[in-house]
Amino acid sequence: MAKKEETKLTDQEPAQAIERIKSRLDMLDQRLDNIDSVVTAVAERIMRQPVTLSITCSSCGRNIEIALIGTEKPTK
């Protein structure tokens, strides 16, 4: 039968794993910041102009219009 070779962890491997986790968390943080920026930009655009949603009722077939009117938030 073949003997299983045991892998021994060196002192550097846990440190490398921690560094990889830190870099991945930093990348995730940057991505979340980018998503936040995009969502904020879209919300600001919507607040500058009226938005109308037209929906057709699936049971009766009537058209329903929903109008959203916002005011632009003053920026500093």
C-alpha positions in Angstrom: 0.0 0.0 0.0 1.1 3.5 -0.7 1.9 5.7 2.2 0.2 9.0 2.4 2.6 11.9 2.6 1.8 14.4 5.2 2.2 18.0 4.3 3.7 20.2 6.9 2.7 23.8 7.2 5.5 26.3 7.3 5.4 29.5 9.2 5.0 31.4 6.0 1.9 29.7 4.7 -0.6 31.0 7.3 0.9 34.5 6.7 0.4 34.2 3.0 -3.1 33.0 3.5 -3.9 36.0 5.7 -2.4 38.3 3.1 -4.5 36.7 0.3 -7.6 37.2 2.5 -6.7 40.8 3.1 -6.2 41.5 -0.6 -9.5 39.9 -1.5 -11.3 41.9 1.2 -9.7 45.1 -0.3 -10.9 44.1 -3.8 -14.4 43.5 -2.4 -14.4 46.8 -0.7 -13.4 48.6 -3.9 -16.1 46.8 -5.8 -18.7 47.8 -3.3 -17.5 51.4 -3.4 -17.9 51.3 -7.2 -21.4 49.9 -7.0 -22.3 52.6 -4.4 -21.0 55.3 -6.8 -23.0 53.9 -9.7 -26.2 53.6 -7.7 -25.8 57.1 -6.3 -25.2 58.5 -9.8 -28.4 56.8 -11.1 -30.4 58.1 -8.2 -29.2 61.6 -8.7 -30.1 61.4 -12.4 -33.6 60.2 -11.6 -34.1 62.9 -9.0 -33.4 65.6 -11.7 -36.2 64.5 -14.0 -39.7 62.9 -13.8 -39.9 59.2 -14.3 -43.1 57.5 -15.5 -43.7 53.7 -15.2 -46.4 52.2 -17.4 -47.7 48.8 -16.2 -50.4 46.7 -17.7 -52.5 44.7 -15.2 -52.3 41.0 -16.0 -55.9 40.3 -14.8 -57.9 43.1 -16.2 -55.6 44.5 -19.0 -55.8 48.1 -17.8 -52.8 50.4 -18.1 -51.5 51.8 -14.9 -49.2 54.8 -14.9 -47.0 55.6 -11.9 -45.2 59.0 -12.0 -42.2 59.7 -9.8 -41.3 63.3 -9.4 -38.3 64.2 -7.4 -36.3 67.3 -6.6 -32.6 67.5 -6.9 -30.8 67.4 -3.6 -28.6 70.5 -3.2 -24.9 69.5 -3.2 -22.2 71.3 -1.3 
